[in-house]
Amino acid sequence: MNYSSLEKFVTLSQSSVMHEAIREYHWKQTPVGKQDDWPVVMQMTVKLVLASPVPMVTLWGDEGTIVYNDAYIAFAGSYHPKLLGRPIRDGWPEVADFCDEVMQRVMRGESLSFRQREMTLHRHGHAERVWLDLDFSPITDKDDIVLGVLGIVVETTDNYRANETLAFDRERLRMMFDQAPGFMALLSGPDHVYDMVNQSYLSLVGHRDVFGKAVAVAIPETVEQGFIAILDHVFQSGEAFSSTAAPITFYDADGQSRQRYIDLVYQPLRDATGAVFGIFVEGSDVTESVHTFKALQASESQLKAASQRKDEFLAMLAHELRNPLAPISSAAEMLKMISNCDAKVLRAAEVIARQVKHMSVLVDDLLDVSRVTRGLVELKMGVVDLIATVESAVEQARPLLQSKKHTLVVSHTPVLPSLIGDRNRLVQVIVNLVNNATKYTPDGGTITLAVHNDGNHILIDVEDNGIGIGADLLPHIFDMFTQAGRTPDRAQGGLGIGLALVKSIVTLHRGEVRASSAGLMAGSKFTVILPRHSD
């Protein structure tokens, strides 16, 4: 059967680039000769190759003369159209050894297949790493004589790099997943099969072999503790679940139990259609925190009990101390009334009376503190005249001020807003602050008492030029039994409860009290801040 030309076999559209190129090429100058002399098998193979949308190439004879289709042009790059009609080794010199091996083996009748074959090509004028899927088959005539090689070339570089990037991202995600401080796990399917867990999770469950197993199988104790039922609900409903300090008990291989407390989140995972396909488990082992919190609770209860016993003791002590003071005071007064009494006895009686009065003040402070700390003080609230309140306080504090030859400077704004409070208790606050300043200011000092308002609050300032307050003491100045440093003879006196009482009374008035000092021997300032009455 004779055919005059390839035209009788190739009926492709005239728009086919390679159809035109093959038709116009001077094949007579190549080993395959004129088109009219091509074997039928060769012409039929070329026809099939030209019709294929897949990049295909035929390599004819031992040298592998190249004939390829339109789909191969993009792969050939700048080598097109020079590849057409050239031996494969000359057409792709950078991979000549590979081409020689393919030609030798396939021309012997072998079929070859390569997947993700890495090569370095120069098809765009520079070295370029590519990955290819290659299939080579022998082309035989009716007598099974191999005439050439049929090659299918699919470039997978983009897919390879995408998979490489995806693999890198997965590995990075796995590393982040594994190094996360909290425990994590990925569960798939309705049986909650472990797909991935991190080291923290394995540590939590006792390093069991969980991969590829359902939670109920890998950790059977979770069934009776309700965790599987929760996982089932999350998977079926698509609703997330979270819990704080949830108790869970694990049983080791030797039957020993370990109770842990965990913060836990079950987050459903959805596919592109919105269907739940798995659950992301995330959480933290908070066992140590729970144990610490319980210990703190126990300590707090013990401290509260001790504080209550202390308050009860102070109340009892104050009452027991107060009982003998009245007869002692009466006895002292009776001694002073005796006519012709010895001068030494009279001086002793005066000392006793003075000390009894001082002792009475201390006992009253103790009683007040015990009442306040036990919540037994009820304020007698009413509209307070601040100016009159200050005057009463100054009158009570005057004897101590005069005994130390201090100058008291009192000032207030002409008009003060109304204040709702317990007048007697506010007098007590001011007296305690002035007395405190008096005690800790050397003789002949100056103390200022100023009352003013800043709009929403009324401020009472008591400032002195005394010994000041050290930075280490300042944060604790309102604590019970706290005092500034004293000389060994305890010249300042007192129990260190006056400022604690001030803070307690001010707090009951929904106010606050602040202390400030530039340091030792730099004086100090106390400011009481009280809410003004809304007219």
DOKE-811118 format. One record per residue (C-alpha): residue number from 0; residue in one letter; x, y negated, z negated. Coordinates in Angstrom, 2 decimals. Example, Ala and Ser with C-alpha at 12.3 -4.5 7.8 and 13.67 -1.06 7.14 Angstrom:
// DOKE-811118
> 0  A  12.30  4.50  -7.80 .
> 1  S  13.67  1.06  -7.14 .
This chain:
// DOKE-811118
> 0  M  0.00  0.00  0.00 .
> 1  N  1.64  -3.25  1.19 .
> 2  Y  0.84  -6.76  -0.02 .
> 3  S  2.18  -9.79  1.73 .
> 4  S  2.62  -11.94  -1.38 .
> 5  L  1.78  -12.47  -5.03 .
> 6  E  -1.23  -14.53  -3.92 .
> 7  K  -3.19  -11.36  -3.22 .
> 8  F  -2.81  -10.31  -6.87 .
> 9  V  -2.77  -13.54  -8.73 .
> 10  T  -6.16  -15.27  -8.55 .
> 11  L  -5.55  -17.81  -11.33 .
> 12  S  -6.71  -21.38  -11.14 .
> 13  Q  -4.35  -23.66  -9.25 .
> 14  S  -4.02  -25.63  -12.54 .
> 15  S  -1.85  -22.80  -13.97 .
> 16  V  1.62  -24.30  -14.39 .
> 17  M  3.47  -21.02  -14.22 .
> 18  H  1.40  -19.73  -11.30 .
> 19  E  2.64  -22.65  -9.22 .
> 20  A  6.17  -22.34  -10.56 .
> 21  I  6.35  -18.62  -9.72 .
> 22  R  4.86  -19.18  -6.26 .
> 23  E  7.39  -21.88  -5.40 .
> 24  Y  10.48  -20.26  -6.98 .
> 25  H  13.23  -18.90  -4.65 .
> 26  W  13.14  -15.33  -5.87 .
> 27  K  15.25  -14.10  -2.95 .
> 28  Q  18.32  -15.45  -4.77 .
> 29  T  17.59  -13.34  -7.88 .
> 30  P  18.03  -9.60  -8.56 .
> 31  V  14.24  -9.07  -8.20 .
> 32  G  14.23  -10.25  -4.55 .
> 33  K  11.39  -11.76  -2.50 .
> 34  Q  7.87  -11.67  -3.92 .
> 35  D  6.68  -9.63  -0.92 .
> 36  D  9.08  -6.87  -1.96 .
> 37  W  8.02  -6.73  -5.62 .
> 38  P  6.71  -3.34  -6.71 .
> 39  V  2.97  -3.10  -7.35 .
> 40  V  3.60  -2.51  -11.07 .
> 41  M  5.64  -5.68  -11.26 .
> 42  Q  3.05  -7.74  -9.46 .
> 43  M  0.19  -6.35  -11.56 .
> 44  T  2.16  -6.96  -14.78 .
> 45  V  2.90  -10.57  -13.80 .
> 46  K  -0.78  -11.04  -13.01 .
> 47  L  -1.78  -9.81  -16.49 .
> 48  V  0.89  -11.92  -18.19 .
> 49  L  -0.21  -15.08  -16.38 .
> 50  A  -3.81  -14.43  -17.42 .
> 51  S  -2.98  -13.99  -21.09 .
> 52  P  -3.49  -16.82  -23.65 .
> 53  V  -0.75  -15.25  -25.83 .
> 54  P  2.92  -16.20  -25.22 .
> 55  M  4.23  -13.37  -23.06 .
> 56  V  7.38  -12.75  -21.01 .
> 57  T  8.51  -10.07  -18.57 .
> 58  L  12.20  -9.19  -18.25 .
> 59  W  12.98  -7.39  -14.99 .
> 60  G  15.89  -5.07  -14.27 .
> 61  D  18.92  -4.42  -16.40 .
> 62  E  19.72  -8.14  -16.60 .
> 63  G  16.19  -9.01  -17.74 .
> 64  T  15.18  -11.63  -15.14 .
> 65  I  12.68  -13.87  -16.93 .
> 66  V  9.06  -14.42  -15.83 .
> 67  Y  6.71  -15.98  -18.40 .
> 68  N  3.23  -17.49  -18.73 .
> 69  D  1.84  -20.90  -19.65 .
> 70  A  1.46  -19.96  -23.33 .
> 71  Y  5.23  -19.31  -23.50 .
> 72  I  6.12  -22.85  -22.37 .
> 73  A  5.65  -24.42  -25.83 .
> 74  F  7.87  -21.77  -27.39 .
> 75  A  10.59  -22.30  -24.73 .
> 76  G  10.79  -26.02  -25.50 .
> 77  S  13.43  -27.86  -23.46 .
> 78  Y  14.57  -24.55  -21.93 .
> 79  H  11.47  -24.69  -19.70 .
> 80  P  11.45  -24.53  -16.67 .
> 81  K  15.14  -23.51  -16.44 .
> 82  L  14.34  -20.13  -18.03 .
> 83  L  12.33  -18.93  -15.04 .
> 84  G  14.26  -16.45  -12.90 .
> 85  R  17.34  -16.41  -15.19 .
> 86  P  18.76  -13.36  -16.98 .
> 87  I  17.56  -13.31  -20.58 .
> 88  R  21.09  -13.47  -21.94 .
> 89  D  21.81  -16.70  -20.03 .
> 90  G  18.41  -18.17  -20.82 .
> 91  W  18.81  -17.75  -24.59 .
> 92  P  22.61  -17.80  -25.13 .
> 93  E  22.35  -18.49  -28.91 .
> 94  V  20.66  -15.09  -29.40 .
> 95  A  22.44  -13.25  -26.56 .
> 96  D  23.47  -10.32  -28.75 .
> 97  F  19.90  -9.77  -29.88 .
> 98  C  18.69  -9.97  -26.27 .
> 99  D  21.31  -7.42  -25.16 .
> 100  E  20.20  -4.99  -27.89 .
> 101  V  16.52  -5.36  -26.93 .
> 102  M  17.21  -4.85  -23.22 .
> 103  Q  19.40  -1.80  -23.79 .
> 104  R  17.00  -0.06  -26.13 .
> 105  V  13.75  -0.82  -24.28 .
> 106  M  15.25  0.01  -20.88 .
> 107  R  15.97  3.41  -22.42 .
> 108  G  12.25  3.76  -23.11 .
> 109  E  11.96  2.50  -26.71 .
> 110  S  9.25  0.16  -27.99 .
> 111  L  10.41  -2.40  -30.55 .
> 112  S  8.51  -4.50  -33.06 .
> 113  F  9.86  -7.23  -35.36 .
> 114  R  7.91  -9.11  -38.02 .
> 115  Q  9.02  -12.43  -39.48 .
> 116  R  12.30  -12.15  -37.57 .
> 117  E  14.49  -15.11  -38.48 .
> 118  M  16.50  -16.69  -35.67 .
> 119  T  18.38  -19.90  -34.99 .
> 120  L  17.42  -21.41  -31.61 .
> 121  H  18.60  -24.54  -29.76 .
> 122  R  15.47  -24.99  -27.65 .
> 123  H  15.07  -28.64  -28.70 .
> 124  G  18.69  -29.70  -28.42 .
> 125  H  19.67  -28.80  -31.97 .
> 126  A  19.94  -25.77  -34.22 .
> 127  E  16.55  -24.76  -35.55 .
> 128  R  15.60  -21.90  -37.85 .
> 129  V  12.46  -20.14  -36.68 .
> 130  W  10.51  -17.03  -37.65 .
> 131  L  8.96  -14.83  -34.96 .
> 132  D  6.73  -11.80  -34.55 .
> 133  L  8.15  -9.93  -31.54 .
> 134  D  6.87  -6.88  -29.66 .
> 135  F  8.77  -5.32  -26.73 .
> 136  S  7.51  -2.44  -24.55 .
> 137  P  8.97  -0.77  -21.43 .
> 138  I  7.29  -1.37  -18.04 .
> 139  T  7.36  1.86  -16.02 .
> 140  D  6.30  2.89  -12.52 .
> 141  K  4.29  5.95  -11.63 .
> 142  D  7.40  8.09  -11.96 .
> 143  D  8.04  6.77  -15.52 .
> 144  I  11.08  4.88  -14.37 .
> 145  V  11.60  1.78  -16.53 .
> 146  L  11.56  -1.31  -14.35 .
> 147  G  11.55  -3.96  -17.04 .
> 148  V  10.42  -5.16  -20.46 .
> 149  L  7.12  -6.70  -21.52 .
> 150  G  7.52  -9.05  -24.48 .
> 151  I  4.92  -10.71  -26.70 .
> 152  V  6.29  -13.64  -28.69 .
> 153  V  4.32  -15.22  -31.54 .
> 154  E  6.06  -17.94  -33.50 .
> 155  T  5.18  -17.72  -37.22 .
> 156  T  7.47  -20.49  -38.48 .
> 157  D  4.64  -22.67  -39.78 .
> 158  N  2.97  -19.72  -41.47 .
> 159  Y  6.27  -18.54  -42.93 .
> 160  R  7.10  -21.95  -44.34 .
> 161  A  3.57  -22.37  -45.64 .
> 162  N  3.80  -18.97  -47.32 .
> 163  E  7.26  -19.85  -48.61 .
> 164  T  5.91  -23.10  -50.05 .
> 165  L  2.93  -21.25  -51.48 .
> 166  A  5.24  -18.64  -53.00 .
> 167  F  7.40  -21.42  -54.47 .
> 168  D  4.35  -23.18  -55.86 .
> 169  R  3.08  -19.90  -57.28 .
> 170  E  6.43  -19.17  -58.88 .
> 171  R  6.60  -22.68  -60.31 .
> 172  L  3.04  -22.31  -61.57 .
> 173  R  3.94  -18.94  -63.04 .
> 174  M  6.96  -20.44  -64.80 .
> 175  M  4.88  -23.33  -66.14 .
> 176  F  2.18  -20.85  -67.10 .
> 177  D  4.70  -18.61  -68.84 .
> 178  Q  6.46  -21.48  -70.63 .
> 179  A  3.31  -23.19  -71.84 .
> 180  P  3.29  -23.52  -75.65 .
> 181  G  -0.29  -22.32  -75.90 .
> 182  F  -1.51  -18.88  -74.83 .
> 183  M  -3.01  -18.49  -71.35 .
> 184  A  -4.56  -15.70  -69.31 .
> 185  L  -6.39  -15.26  -66.01 .
> 186  L  -9.20  -12.71  -65.99 .
> 187  S  -10.90  -11.52  -62.79 .
> 188  G  -14.25  -9.92  -62.13 .
> 189  P  -17.16  -9.06  -64.41 .
> 190  D  -14.98  -6.59  -66.33 .
> 191  H  -12.49  -9.36  -67.19 .
> 192  V  -9.38  -7.67  -65.83 .
> 193  Y  -6.04  -9.27  -66.67 .
> 194  D  -4.44  -10.85  -63.57 .
> 195  M  -1.90  -12.98  -65.38 .
> 196  V  -0.87  -13.71  -68.97 .
> 197  N  1.95  -15.77  -70.43 .
> 198  Q  4.43  -14.90  -73.15 .
> 199  S  2.45  -16.70  -75.84 .
> 200  Y  -0.58  -14.54  -75.03 .
> 201  L  1.49  -11.35  -75.15 .
> 202  S  2.94  -12.44  -78.48 .
> 203  L  -0.57  -13.09  -79.82 .
> 204  V  -1.83  -9.60  -78.87 .
> 205  G  1.28  -7.78  -80.05 .
> 206  H  3.02  -7.38  -76.66 .
> 207  R  0.55  -4.80  -75.41 .
> 208  D  0.47  -3.59  -71.81 .
> 209  V  -2.54  -5.58  -70.57 .
> 210  F  -1.82  -6.22  -66.86 .
> 211  G  -4.48  -4.78  -64.57 .
> 212  K  -6.64  -3.68  -67.49 .
> 213  A  -10.01  -4.93  -68.68 .
> 214  V  -9.92  -6.87  -71.95 .
> 215  A  -12.22  -4.32  -73.61 .
> 216  V  -9.77  -1.54  -72.68 .
> 217  A  -6.51  -3.36  -73.45 .
> 218  I  -7.77  -4.87  -76.74 .
> 219  P  -10.75  -2.76  -77.84 .
> 220  E  -11.09  -4.52  -81.21 .
> 221  T  -12.37  -7.62  -79.37 .
> 222  V  -15.59  -5.76  -78.53 .
> 223  E  -16.94  -5.47  -82.09 .
> 224  Q  -15.76  -9.00  -82.89 .
> 225  G  -18.00  -10.46  -80.18 .
> 226  F  -15.40  -11.78  -77.76 .
> 227  I  -16.44  -9.53  -74.86 .
> 228  A  -20.06  -10.66  -75.23 .
> 229  I  -18.87  -14.28  -74.99 .
> 230  L  -16.80  -13.50  -71.88 .
> 231  D  -19.82  -11.79  -70.31 .
> 232  H  -21.97  -14.87  -70.98 .
> 233  V  -19.37  -17.23  -69.50 .
> 234  F  -19.04  -15.08  -66.36 .
> 235  Q  -22.80  -14.69  -65.87 .
> 236  S  -23.87  -18.23  -66.76 .
> 237  G  -20.90  -20.19  -65.49 .
> 238  E  -20.87  -22.17  -68.74 .
> 239  A  -17.55  -22.86  -70.49 .
> 240  F  -17.05  -21.83  -74.10 .
> 241  S  -14.78  -23.31  -76.76 .
> 242  S  -14.15  -22.57  -80.42 .
> 243  T  -11.93  -24.02  -83.13 .
> 244  A  -10.02  -21.94  -85.68 .
> 245  A  -11.91  -18.79  -84.64 .
> 246  P  -10.83  -15.76  -86.71 .
> 247  I  -9.71  -12.67  -84.81 .
> 248  T  -8.26  -9.42  -86.14 .
> 249  F  -5.76  -7.36  -84.15 .
> 250  Y  -4.85  -3.75  -84.94 .
> 251  D  -1.28  -2.67  -84.26 .
> 252  A  -0.29  0.80  -83.04 .
> 253  D  0.24  1.94  -86.63 .
> 254  G  -3.26  0.83  -87.61 .
> 255  Q  -2.11  -2.25  -89.52 .
> 256  S  -4.40  -5.26  -89.11 .
> 257  R  -3.32  -8.83  -88.37 .
> 258  Q  -5.75  -11.68  -88.79 .
> 259  R  -5.10  -14.78  -86.75 .
> 260  Y  -6.99  -18.03  -86.22 .
> 261  I  -7.18  -19.47  -82.71 .
> 262  D  -8.43  -22.54  -80.89 .
> 263  L  -9.99  -21.04  -77.77 .
> 264  V  -11.41  -22.12  -74.39 .
> 265  Y  -13.03  -19.83  -71.80 .
> 266  Q  -13.30  -21.75  -68.49 .
> 267  P  -15.16  -20.10  -65.57 .
> 268  L  -13.34  -20.06  -62.20 .
> 269  R  -15.39  -20.52  -59.01 .
> 270  D  -14.74  -19.72  -55.37 .
> 271  A  -15.56  -21.91  -52.37 .
> 272  T  -19.23  -20.90  -52.56 .
> 273  G  -19.50  -21.82  -56.24 .
> 274  A  -19.72  -18.22  -57.43 .
> 275  V  -17.80  -17.32  -60.60 .
> 276  F  -14.98  -14.88  -59.82 .
> 277  G  -12.95  -15.07  -63.01 .
> 278  I  -12.24  -16.82  -66.31 .
> 279  F  -9.28  -18.93  -67.38 .
> 280  V  -8.40  -18.34  -71.04 .
> 281  E  -6.47  -21.05  -72.88 .
> 282  G  -5.82  -21.76  -76.51 .
> 283  S  -3.44  -22.06  -79.44 .
> 284  D  -2.60  -19.91  -82.43 .
> 285  V  -3.47  -22.18  -85.37 .
> 286  T  -3.06  -19.58  -88.10 .
> 287  E  -0.34  -21.49  -89.93 .
> 288  S  -2.35  -24.71  -89.77 .
> 289  V  -5.43  -22.94  -91.17 .
> 290  H  -3.40  -21.43  -94.02 .
> 291  T  -1.85  -24.82  -94.74 .
> 292  F  -5.27  -26.49  -94.71 .
> 293  K  -6.67  -23.89  -97.09 .
> 294  A  -3.70  -24.36  -99.39 .
> 295  L  -4.23  -28.12  -99.29 .
> 296  Q  -7.91  -27.63  -100.08 .
> 297  A  -6.98  -25.48  -103.06 .
> 298  S  -4.42  -28.05  -104.19 .
> 299  E  -6.94  -30.85  -103.74 .
> 300  S  -9.46  -28.99  -105.88 .
> 301  Q  -6.81  -28.46  -108.53 .
> 302  L  -5.81  -32.13  -108.38 .
> 303  K  -9.44  -33.23  -108.66 .
> 304  A  -9.90  -30.99  -111.69 .
> 305  A  -6.70  -32.32  -113.25 .
> 306  S  -7.76  -35.89  -112.51 .
> 307  Q  -11.15  -35.28  -114.08 .
> 308  R  -9.49  -33.82  -117.18 .
> 309  K  -7.20  -36.84  -117.30 .
> 310  D  -10.14  -39.26  -117.06 .
> 311  E  -11.98  -37.38  -119.79 .
> 312  F  -8.83  -37.46  -121.95 .
> 313  L  -8.43  -41.23  -121.43 .
> 314  A  -12.06  -41.81  -122.42 .
> 315  M  -11.67  -39.66  -125.54 .
> 316  L  -8.34  -41.33  -126.38 .
> 317  A  -9.83  -44.80  -126.03 .
> 318  H  -12.74  -43.95  -128.31 .
> 319  E  -10.48  -42.30  -130.88 .
> 320  L  -8.15  -45.31  -130.87 .
> 321  R  -11.00  -47.77  -131.07 .
> 322  N  -12.65  -46.25  -134.13 .
> 323  P  -9.94  -47.21  -136.68 .
> 324  L  -9.40  -50.70  -135.23 .
> 325  A  -12.49  -52.25  -136.82 .
> 326  P  -11.63  -51.28  -140.44 .
> 327  I  -7.98  -52.27  -139.89 .
> 328  S  -9.09  -55.66  -138.61 .
> 329  S  -11.50  -56.09  -141.53 .
> 330  A  -8.77  -55.19  -144.00 .
> 331  A  -6.43  -57.75  -142.50 .
> 332  E  -9.10  -60.46  -142.71 .
> 333  M  -9.82  -59.55  -146.32 .
> 334  L  -6.13  -59.86  -147.21 .
> 335  K  -6.07  -63.37  -145.75 .
> 336  M  -9.11  -64.33  -147.90 .
> 337  I  -7.45  -63.39  -151.23 .
> 338  S  -6.59  -66.53  -153.21 .
> 339  N  -3.06  -66.99  -154.47 .
> 340  C  -1.97  -64.22  -152.10 .
> 341  D  1.77  -63.82  -151.59 .
> 342  A  3.06  -65.58  -148.43 .
> 343  K  4.65  -62.35  -147.14 .
> 344  V  1.33  -60.55  -147.46 .
> 345  L  -0.42  -63.33  -145.56 .
> 346  R  2.14  -63.13  -142.72 .
> 347  A  1.73  -59.37  -142.61 .
> 348  A  -2.04  -59.76  -142.46 .
> 349  E  -1.70  -62.21  -139.54 .
> 350  V  0.60  -59.80  -137.69 .
> 351  I  -1.85  -56.95  -138.26 .
> 352  A  -4.79  -59.03  -137.04 .
> 353  R  -2.88  -60.17  -133.94 .
> 354  Q  -1.76  -56.65  -133.05 .
> 355  V  -5.24  -55.25  -133.66 .
> 356  K  -6.60  -57.82  -131.22 .
> 357  H  -3.95  -56.83  -128.65 .
> 358  M  -4.68  -53.15  -129.25 .
> 359  S  -8.40  -53.79  -128.73 .
> 360  V  -7.69  -55.33  -125.31 .
> 361  L  -5.64  -52.29  -124.28 .
> 362  V  -8.31  -49.88  -125.51 .
> 363  D  -11.00  -51.83  -123.67 .
> 364  D  -8.94  -51.58  -120.46 .
> 365  L  -8.57  -47.83  -120.99 .
> 366  L  -12.32  -47.48  -121.47 .
> 367  D  -12.99  -49.55  -118.34 .
> 368  V  -10.60  -47.46  -116.24 .
> 369  S  -12.12  -44.21  -117.46 .
> 370  R  -15.63  -45.46  -116.67 .
> 371  V  -14.69  -46.72  -113.21 .
> 372  T  -12.82  -43.57  -112.18 .
> 373  R  -15.74  -41.40  -113.34 .
> 374  G  -18.27  -43.59  -111.52 .
> 375  L  -19.96  -44.69  -114.74 .
> 376  V  -19.72  -48.43  -114.11 .
> 377  E  -22.85  -50.13  -112.80 .
> 378  L  -22.36  -53.68  -111.60 .
> 379  K  -24.90  -56.27  -112.66 .
> 380  M  -25.18  -57.99  -109.32 .
> 381  G  -26.41  -61.52  -108.88 .
> 382  V  -25.54  -64.87  -107.30 .
> 383  V  -22.18  -65.94  -108.74 .
> 384  D  -21.05  -69.51  -109.32 .
> 385  L  -17.40  -69.13  -108.38 .
> 386  I  -16.25  -72.42  -109.89 .
> 387  A  -17.81  -71.56  -113.27 .
> 388  T  -16.39  -68.04  -112.99 .
> 389  V  -12.88  -69.38  -112.45 .
> 390  E  -13.26  -71.77  -115.40 .
> 391  S  -14.31  -68.91  -117.70 .
> 392  A  -11.35  -66.82  -116.54 .
> 393  V  -8.91  -69.69  -117.13 .
> 394  E  -10.30  -70.21  -120.62 .
> 395  Q  -9.71  -66.54  -121.50 .
> 396  A  -6.20  -66.53  -120.03 .
> 397  R  -5.14  -69.85  -121.60 .
> 398  P  -3.72  -68.51  -124.91 .
> 399  L  -1.22  -66.24  -123.13 .
> 400  L  -0.33  -69.01  -120.67 .
> 401  Q  0.34  -71.45  -123.52 .
> 402  S  2.39  -68.91  -125.45 .
> 403  K  4.81  -68.72  -122.51 .
> 404  K  4.67  -72.46  -121.73 .
> 405  H  3.47  -71.87  -118.14 .
> 406  T  1.85  -74.47  -115.91 .
> 407  L  -1.40  -73.28  -114.29 .
> 408  V  -2.49  -75.10  -111.13 .
> 409  V  -6.13  -74.45  -110.19 .
> 410  S  -7.61  -75.49  -106.83 .
> 411  H  -10.66  -74.71  -104.76 .
> 412  T  -12.45  -76.07  -101.73 .
> 413  P  -15.12  -78.68  -102.54 .
> 414  V  -17.93  -76.41  -101.41 .
> 415  L  -17.76  -72.65  -101.81 .
> 416  P  -20.25  -70.27  -100.18 .
> 417  S  -22.51  -68.04  -102.25 .
> 418  L  -21.17  -64.76  -103.57 .
> 419  I  -23.15  -61.74  -104.76 .
> 420  G  -21.37  -59.91  -107.54 .
> 421  D  -21.03  -59.08  -111.20 .
> 422  R  -19.87  -62.33  -112.83 .
> 423  N  -18.33  -60.73  -115.92 .
> 424  R  -16.38  -58.21  -113.84 .
> 425  L  -15.11  -60.94  -111.50 .
> 426  V  -13.97  -62.94  -114.52 .
> 427  Q  -12.15  -59.79  -115.64 .
> 428  V  -10.44  -59.51  -112.23 .
> 429  I  -9.16  -63.10  -112.34 .
> 430  V  -8.05  -62.84  -115.97 .
> 431  N  -6.10  -59.64  -115.27 .
> 432  L  -4.36  -61.20  -112.26 .
> 433  V  -3.47  -64.39  -114.16 .
> 434  N  -2.28  -62.40  -117.20 .
> 435  N  -0.18  -60.18  -114.90 .
> 436  A  1.45  -63.27  -113.37 .
> 437  T  1.97  -64.72  -116.86 .
> 438  K  3.73  -61.60  -118.14 .
> 439  Y  6.12  -61.30  -115.21 .
> 440  T  7.07  -64.97  -114.95 .
> 441  P  9.86  -66.30  -117.19 .
> 442  D  8.84  -68.97  -119.74 .
> 443  G  8.06  -72.34  -118.25 .
> 444  G  6.99  -70.98  -114.87 .
> 445  T  4.25  -72.12  -112.53 .
> 446  I  1.16  -70.10  -111.64 .
> 447  T  -1.37  -71.20  -109.03 .
> 448  L  -4.98  -70.06  -108.80 .
> 449  A  -6.70  -71.01  -105.54 .
> 450  V  -10.18  -70.18  -104.27 .
> 451  H  -11.15  -70.79  -100.63 .
> 452  N  -13.02  -69.16  -97.75 .
> 453  D  -12.17  -68.21  -94.18 .
> 454  G  -15.71  -68.03  -92.81 .
> 455  N  -16.85  -64.51  -93.55 .
> 456  H  -14.88  -63.94  -96.74 .
> 457  I  -14.02  -65.63  -100.01 .
> 458  L  -10.34  -65.46  -100.99 .
> 459  I  -8.94  -65.74  -104.52 .
> 460  D  -5.16  -66.21  -104.58 .
> 461  V  -3.00  -65.88  -107.72 .
> 462  E  0.64  -66.78  -107.04 .
> 463  D  3.64  -67.10  -109.35 .
> 464  N  7.34  -67.87  -109.22 .
> 465  G  8.25  -64.93  -111.45 .
> 466  I  10.45  -61.86  -111.12 .
> 467  G  8.79  -60.63  -107.91 .
> 468  I  8.12  -57.08  -106.78 .
> 469  G  10.68  -54.71  -105.26 .
> 470  A  9.98  -53.25  -101.83 .
> 471  D  9.93  -49.72  -103.29 .
> 472  L  7.29  -50.66  -105.85 .
> 473  L  5.02  -52.79  -103.66 .
> 474  P  3.13  -49.89  -101.96 .
> 475  H  2.27  -48.46  -105.40 .
> 476  I  1.53  -51.66  -107.28 .
> 477  F  -2.18  -50.83  -107.68 .
> 478  D  -1.59  -47.26  -108.83 .
> 479  M  -2.45  -46.31  -112.38 .
> 480  F  0.32  -46.87  -114.96 .
> 481  T  2.57  -48.66  -112.44 .
> 482  Q  4.67  -51.55  -113.74 .
> 483  A  7.58  -53.62  -112.55 .
> 484  G  10.94  -52.87  -114.07 .
> 485  R  11.27  -54.03  -117.70 .
> 486  T  13.89  -54.57  -120.25 .
> 487  P  14.45  -51.76  -122.78 .
> 488  D  12.49  -53.62  -125.45 .
> 489  R  9.29  -53.49  -123.28 .
> 490  A  8.96  -57.23  -123.63 .
> 491  Q  6.13  -57.47  -121.09 .
> 492  G  3.82  -55.02  -122.93 .
> 493  G  0.73  -53.34  -121.45 .
> 494  L  -0.02  -49.90  -120.08 .
> 495  G  0.17  -50.66  -116.35 .
> 496  I  -3.57  -50.27  -115.80 .
> 497  G  -4.61  -53.91  -115.29 .
> 498  L  -3.96  -54.00  -111.53 .
> 499  A  -5.52  -50.54  -111.05 .
> 500  L  -8.63  -51.88  -112.79 .
> 501  V  -8.58  -54.96  -110.55 .
> 502  K  -8.53  -52.81  -107.43 .
> 503  S  -11.35  -50.58  -108.73 .
> 504  I  -13.62  -53.54  -109.54 .
> 505  V  -12.90  -55.30  -106.24 .
> 506  T  -13.59  -52.08  -104.32 .
> 507  L  -16.96  -51.79  -106.07 .
> 508  H  -17.71  -55.28  -104.69 .
> 509  R  -16.92  -53.99  -101.15 .
> 510  G  -13.78  -56.11  -101.10 .
> 511  E  -10.04  -55.53  -101.08 .
> 512  V  -7.00  -56.81  -102.94 .
> 513  R  -3.53  -57.29  -101.48 .
> 514  A  -0.11  -57.88  -103.01 .
> 515  S  2.92  -59.51  -101.38 .
> 516  S  6.39  -60.49  -102.48 .
> 517  A  9.60  -61.56  -100.78 .
> 518  G  11.50  -59.34  -103.21 .
> 519  L  13.01  -59.43  -106.66 .
> 520  M  13.19  -62.88  -108.29 .
> 521  A  11.15  -64.31  -105.41 .
> 522  G  7.72  -64.45  -107.06 .
> 523  S  4.60  -62.60  -106.01 .
> 524  K  1.12  -63.27  -104.68 .
> 525  F  -2.13  -61.35  -105.15 .
> 526  T  -5.13  -62.02  -102.92 .
> 527  V  -8.68  -60.82  -103.61 .
> 528  I  -10.89  -60.74  -100.51 .
> 529  L  -14.65  -60.59  -101.11 .
> 530  P  -17.50  -60.67  -98.59 .
> 531  R  -19.50  -63.89  -98.76 .
> 532  H  -23.26  -63.79  -99.24 .
> 533  S  -25.33  -64.24  -96.07 .
> 534  D  -27.80  -67.05  -96.76 .
